[in-house]
Amino acid sequence: MIEPIEQPQLCDLANSNILYVPSEVVKNTGILDTHFTHFLADFDYTLCANKKGIPVIVCPDFGGYCINDHKGDRLALNTLKKRLNFLYDVKGCALNEYLYYLKKPFWWKAPYLFVVLWIETLFPFLKRNA
């Protein structure tokens, strides 16, 4: 995990609410993968950039601040219907997009995460401590 400091820093993977991409990079790499509607596009894009030898840099200081930037607690979703909606919702787990993302660079993790997310959805009290 990289925290912003006074100097720019290289990173391998960016999770960002603000992502600056120079036009030269877009010409070389393309734009965000259209399979992603809300979540994971930044992870995917930075992995693609790194794979092509394009550095990903964390700028000094902060570009913005988000008051409520978390997924929420599945235990609070007290009905199975709400938990199933959360599993597939693009602002929840976005299961289909998540599996698509994993199949690209981390294909071996996709079956495991599929099972874990379903178990956590069906039995939220078994949630991982992560």
Rosetta constraint file for C-alpha pairs under 8 A:
AtomPair CA 2 CA 11 HARMONIC 7.60 0.50
AtomPair CA 2 CA 58 HARMONIC 7.97 0.50
AtomPair CA 4 CA 8 HARMONIC 7.73 0.50
AtomPair CA 4 CA 9 HARMONIC 7.94 0.50
AtomPair CA 4 CA 58 HARMONIC 6.71 0.50
AtomPair CA 4 CA 59 HARMONIC 6.68 0.50
AtomPair CA 4 CA 60 HARMONIC 5.23 0.50
AtomPair CA 4 CA 61 HARMONIC 5.25 0.50
AtomPair CA 4 CA 62 HARMONIC 6.88 0.50
AtomPair CA 5 CA 59 HARMONIC 8.00 0.50
AtomPair CA 5 CA 60 HARMONIC 5.22 0.50
AtomPair CA 5 CA 61 HARMONIC 6.09 0.50
AtomPair CA 6 CA 60 HARMONIC 4.98 0.50
AtomPair CA 6 CA 61 HARMONIC 6.66 0.50
AtomPair CA 7 CA 59 HARMONIC 7.10 0.50
AtomPair CA 7 CA 60 HARMONIC 5.37 0.50
AtomPair CA 8 CA 57 HARMONIC 6.26 0.50
AtomPair CA 8 CA 58 HARMONIC 5.53 0.50
AtomPair CA 8 CA 59 HARMONIC 4.65 0.50
AtomPair CA 8 CA 60 HARMONIC 5.32 0.50
AtomPair CA 9 CA 57 HARMONIC 5.37 0.50
AtomPair CA 9 CA 58 HARMONIC 5.14 0.50
AtomPair CA 9 CA 59 HARMONIC 6.78 0.50
AtomPair CA 9 CA 60 HARMONIC 7.98 0.50
AtomPair CA 10 CA 55 HARMONIC 6.74 0.50
AtomPair CA 10 CA 56 HARMONIC 5.75 0.50
AtomPair CA 10 CA 57 HARMONIC 4.53 0.50
AtomPair CA 10 CA 58 HARMONIC 6.26 0.50
AtomPair CA 11 CA 55 HARMONIC 7.74 0.50
AtomPair CA 11 CA 56 HARMONIC 5.63 0.50
AtomPair CA 11 CA 57 HARMONIC 5.88 0.50
AtomPair CA 11 CA 58 HARMONIC 6.75 0.50
AtomPair CA 12 CA 46 HARMONIC 7.25 0.50
AtomPair CA 12 CA 47 HARMONIC 7.03 0.50
AtomPair CA 12 CA 50 HARMONIC 6.83 0.50
AtomPair CA 12 CA 56 HARMONIC 6.68 0.50
AtomPair CA 13 CA 43 HARMONIC 5.86 0.50
AtomPair CA 13 CA 46 HARMONIC 5.63 0.50
AtomPair CA 13 CA 47 HARMONIC 6.12 0.50
AtomPair CA 13 CA 56 HARMONIC 7.58 0.50
AtomPair CA 14 CA 42 HARMONIC 6.21 0.50
AtomPair CA 14 CA 43 HARMONIC 5.53 0.50
AtomPair CA 14 CA 46 HARMONIC 6.06 0.50
AtomPair CA 14 CA 56 HARMONIC 7.65 0.50
AtomPair CA 15 CA 40 HARMONIC 7.88 0.50
AtomPair CA 15 CA 42 HARMONIC 5.79 0.50
AtomPair CA 15 CA 43 HARMONIC 5.82 0.50
AtomPair CA 16 CA 42 HARMONIC 6.37 0.50
AtomPair CA 17 CA 64 HARMONIC 7.71 0.50
AtomPair CA 18 CA 63 HARMONIC 6.74 0.50
AtomPair CA 18 CA 64 HARMONIC 7.24 0.50
AtomPair CA 19 CA 42 HARMONIC 7.58 0.50
AtomPair CA 21 CA 25 HARMONIC 6.46 0.50
AtomPair CA 21 CA 26 HARMONIC 6.92 0.50
AtomPair CA 22 CA 26 HARMONIC 6.65 0.50
AtomPair CA 23 CA 27 HARMONIC 6.19 0.50
AtomPair CA 24 CA 28 HARMONIC 6.31 0.50
AtomPair CA 25 CA 29 HARMONIC 5.73 0.50
AtomPair CA 25 CA 30 HARMONIC 7.39 0.50
AtomPair CA 25 CA 49 HARMONIC 7.99 0.50
AtomPair CA 25 CA 54 HARMONIC 7.68 0.50
AtomPair CA 26 CA 30 HARMONIC 4.56 0.50
AtomPair CA 26 CA 31 HARMONIC 5.65 0.50
AtomPair CA 29 CA 48 HARMONIC 7.40 0.50
AtomPair CA 29 CA 49 HARMONIC 6.73 0.50
AtomPair CA 29 CA 52 HARMONIC 7.90 0.50
AtomPair CA 32 CA 36 HARMONIC 7.85 0.50
AtomPair CA 32 CA 41 HARMONIC 6.17 0.50
AtomPair CA 32 CA 42 HARMONIC 7.83 0.50
AtomPair CA 32 CA 45 HARMONIC 6.22 0.50
AtomPair CA 33 CA 41 HARMONIC 6.64 0.50
AtomPair CA 33 CA 44 HARMONIC 7.83 0.50
AtomPair CA 33 CA 45 HARMONIC 7.60 0.50
AtomPair CA 35 CA 97 HARMONIC 6.71 0.50
AtomPair CA 35 CA 100 HARMONIC 7.92 0.50
AtomPair CA 36 CA 40 HARMONIC 6.56 0.50
AtomPair CA 36 CA 41 HARMONIC 5.56 0.50
AtomPair CA 36 CA 97 HARMONIC 6.15 0.50
AtomPair CA 37 CA 41 HARMONIC 7.68 0.50
AtomPair CA 37 CA 90 HARMONIC 6.69 0.50
AtomPair CA 38 CA 90 HARMONIC 6.00 0.50
AtomPair CA 38 CA 91 HARMONIC 6.76 0.50
AtomPair CA 39 CA 90 HARMONIC 6.70 0.50
AtomPair CA 39 CA 91 HARMONIC 7.06 0.50
AtomPair CA 39 CA 94 HARMONIC 7.45 0.50
AtomPair CA 39 CA 97 HARMONIC 8.00 0.50
AtomPair CA 40 CA 44 HARMONIC 6.11 0.50
AtomPair CA 40 CA 97 HARMONIC 7.80 0.50
AtomPair CA 40 CA 98 HARMONIC 7.27 0.50
AtomPair CA 40 CA 101 HARMONIC 7.19 0.50
AtomPair CA 41 CA 45 HARMONIC 5.94 0.50
AtomPair CA 42 CA 46 HARMONIC 6.13 0.50
AtomPair CA 43 CA 47 HARMONIC 6.25 0.50
AtomPair CA 44 CA 48 HARMONIC 6.24 0.50
AtomPair CA 44 CA 101 HARMONIC 6.90 0.50
AtomPair CA 45 CA 49 HARMONIC 6.18 0.50
AtomPair CA 46 CA 50 HARMONIC 6.11 0.50
AtomPair CA 46 CA 56 HARMONIC 6.53 0.50
AtomPair CA 47 CA 51 HARMONIC 6.10 0.50
AtomPair CA 48 CA 52 HARMONIC 6.37 0.50
AtomPair CA 49 CA 53 HARMONIC 6.37 0.50
AtomPair CA 49 CA 54 HARMONIC 4.95 0.50
AtomPair CA 49 CA 55 HARMONIC 6.92 0.50
AtomPair CA 49 CA 56 HARMONIC 7.24 0.50
AtomPair CA 50 CA 54 HARMONIC 5.15 0.50
AtomPair CA 50 CA 55 HARMONIC 5.91 0.50
AtomPair CA 50 CA 56 HARMONIC 6.81 0.50
AtomPair CA 71 CA 91 HARMONIC 7.54 0.50
AtomPair CA 71 CA 92 HARMONIC 6.11 0.50
AtomPair CA 71 CA 93 HARMONIC 7.86 0.50
AtomPair CA 72 CA 76 HARMONIC 7.95 0.50
AtomPair CA 73 CA 77 HARMONIC 7.24 0.50
AtomPair CA 74 CA 78 HARMONIC 7.89 0.50
AtomPair CA 74 CA 83 HARMONIC 6.60 0.50
AtomPair CA 74 CA 121 HARMONIC 7.43 0.50
AtomPair CA 74 CA 124 HARMONIC 6.16 0.50
AtomPair CA 75 CA 124 HARMONIC 5.59 0.50
AtomPair CA 75 CA 125 HARMONIC 6.74 0.50
AtomPair CA 77 CA 82 HARMONIC 5.70 0.50
AtomPair CA 77 CA 83 HARMONIC 5.74 0.50
AtomPair CA 78 CA 82 HARMONIC 7.07 0.50
AtomPair CA 78 CA 83 HARMONIC 7.58 0.50
AtomPair CA 79 CA 83 HARMONIC 6.43 0.50
AtomPair CA 80 CA 84 HARMONIC 6.07 0.50
AtomPair CA 80 CA 121 HARMONIC 7.56 0.50
AtomPair CA 80 CA 122 HARMONIC 6.94 0.50
AtomPair CA 81 CA 85 HARMONIC 6.18 0.50
AtomPair CA 82 CA 86 HARMONIC 6.16 0.50
AtomPair CA 83 CA 87 HARMONIC 6.17 0.50
AtomPair CA 83 CA 121 HARMONIC 5.70 0.50
AtomPair CA 83 CA 122 HARMONIC 7.74 0.50
AtomPair CA 84 CA 88 HARMONIC 6.62 0.50
AtomPair CA 84 CA 121 HARMONIC 6.61 0.50
AtomPair CA 85 CA 89 HARMONIC 5.72 0.50
AtomPair CA 86 CA 91 HARMONIC 7.64 0.50
AtomPair CA 86 CA 92 HARMONIC 4.80 0.50
AtomPair CA 86 CA 93 HARMONIC 6.21 0.50
AtomPair CA 86 CA 94 HARMONIC 7.66 0.50
AtomPair CA 87 CA 92 HARMONIC 6.08 0.50
AtomPair CA 87 CA 93 HARMONIC 4.88 0.50
AtomPair CA 87 CA 94 HARMONIC 6.06 0.50
AtomPair CA 87 CA 95 HARMONIC 5.88 0.50
AtomPair CA 87 CA 117 HARMONIC 7.56 0.50
AtomPair CA 87 CA 118 HARMONIC 7.97 0.50
AtomPair CA 87 CA 121 HARMONIC 6.98 0.50
AtomPair CA 88 CA 92 HARMONIC 6.78 0.50
AtomPair CA 88 CA 93 HARMONIC 6.06 0.50
AtomPair CA 88 CA 94 HARMONIC 4.61 0.50
AtomPair CA 88 CA 95 HARMONIC 5.12 0.50
AtomPair CA 88 CA 96 HARMONIC 6.88 0.50
AtomPair CA 89 CA 93 HARMONIC 6.32 0.50
AtomPair CA 89 CA 94 HARMONIC 5.03 0.50
AtomPair CA 89 CA 95 HARMONIC 7.70 0.50
AtomPair CA 90 CA 94 HARMONIC 4.46 0.50
AtomPair CA 90 CA 97 HARMONIC 7.99 0.50
AtomPair CA 93 CA 98 HARMONIC 7.32 0.50
AtomPair CA 94 CA 98 HARMONIC 5.90 0.50
AtomPair CA 95 CA 99 HARMONIC 6.09 0.50
AtomPair CA 95 CA 114 HARMONIC 7.77 0.50
AtomPair CA 96 CA 100 HARMONIC 6.25 0.50
AtomPair CA 97 CA 101 HARMONIC 6.10 0.50
AtomPair CA 98 CA 102 HARMONIC 6.17 0.50
AtomPair CA 99 CA 103 HARMONIC 6.09 0.50
AtomPair CA 99 CA 110 HARMONIC 5.78 0.50
AtomPair CA 99 CA 114 HARMONIC 7.38 0.50
AtomPair CA 100 CA 104 HARMONIC 6.86 0.50
AtomPair CA 101 CA 105 HARMONIC 7.44 0.50
AtomPair CA 101 CA 106 HARMONIC 7.90 0.50
AtomPair CA 102 CA 106 HARMONIC 4.77 0.50
AtomPair CA 102 CA 107 HARMONIC 5.33 0.50
AtomPair CA 102 CA 108 HARMONIC 7.99 0.50
AtomPair CA 102 CA 109 HARMONIC 6.66 0.50
AtomPair CA 102 CA 110 HARMONIC 5.57 0.50
AtomPair CA 103 CA 107 HARMONIC 3.93 0.50
AtomPair CA 103 CA 108 HARMONIC 7.55 0.50
AtomPair CA 103 CA 109 HARMONIC 7.95 0.50
AtomPair CA 103 CA 110 HARMONIC 6.28 0.50
AtomPair CA 106 CA 110 HARMONIC 7.11 0.50
AtomPair CA 108 CA 112 HARMONIC 7.90 0.50
AtomPair CA 109 CA 113 HARMONIC 6.15 0.50
AtomPair CA 110 CA 114 HARMONIC 6.01 0.50
AtomPair CA 111 CA 115 HARMONIC 6.37 0.50
AtomPair CA 112 CA 116 HARMONIC 6.18 0.50
AtomPair CA 113 CA 117 HARMONIC 5.88 0.50
AtomPair CA 114 CA 118 HARMONIC 6.30 0.50
AtomPair CA 115 CA 119 HARMONIC 6.16 0.50
AtomPair CA 116 CA 120 HARMONIC 6.11 0.50
AtomPair CA 117 CA 121 HARMONIC 6.05 0.50
AtomPair CA 118 CA 122 HARMONIC 6.10 0.50
AtomPair CA 119 CA 123 HARMONIC 5.65 0.50
AtomPair CA 119 CA 124 HARMONIC 7.48 0.50
AtomPair CA 119 CA 126 HARMONIC 7.66 0.50
AtomPair CA 120 CA 124 HARMONIC 4.65 0.50
AtomPair CA 120 CA 125 HARMONIC 7.41 0.50
AtomPair CA 120 CA 126 HARMONIC 6.11 0.50
AtomPair CA 120 CA 127 HARMONIC 5.35 0.50
AtomPair CA 120 CA 128 HARMONIC 7.95 0.50
AtomPair CA 123 CA 127 HARMONIC 7.65 0.50
